[in-house]
């Protein structure tokens, strides 16, 4: 499918962002040995993308926070992207 340049760039940015977040989640979920204990943690990540979410810093933070709560509801060790208009 042929995408207009701005849409193609936005799709590519989302893809790269998703790959990066997946790597962060993988790293965060790796067990850590502390003395005789193995510690396991997980992360919930919420992301919004600028300029797709054309807003000021406060709104960007609020949107990322909303996405993070959706990630927490979905279960451990996952992420959600905030999409404007959804």
C-alpha positions, 0 to 999 in steps of 0.5 A, a space after each residue: 500500500 502506498 502511504 503519503 509521506 507524512 503518514 508513512 513517516 508516522 507509521 515508521 515512527 510507531 514501528 520503531 517506537 514499538 520495537 524500542 519499547 519491546 526491548 525495554 520491557 524485555 530488559 526490565 523483566 530480566 531476573 536480578 540476583 540480589 544476594 540469595 534472592 532472585 528478584 523479578 519485576 515487570 513494567 507498564 509503559 504508556 507512550 504518546 508520540 509528538 507531533 502526532 499528538 500535537 499538544 503541549 507538554 502537560 497534555 503529552 504527559 496526560 496522554 502517556 499516563 492514560 496509555 500507561 493505565 491501559 497497559 496496567 489494565 492489560 496485564 503485566 509487562 506490556 505497553 500501550 500507545 496513545 492514539 489521538 481520537 480514540 
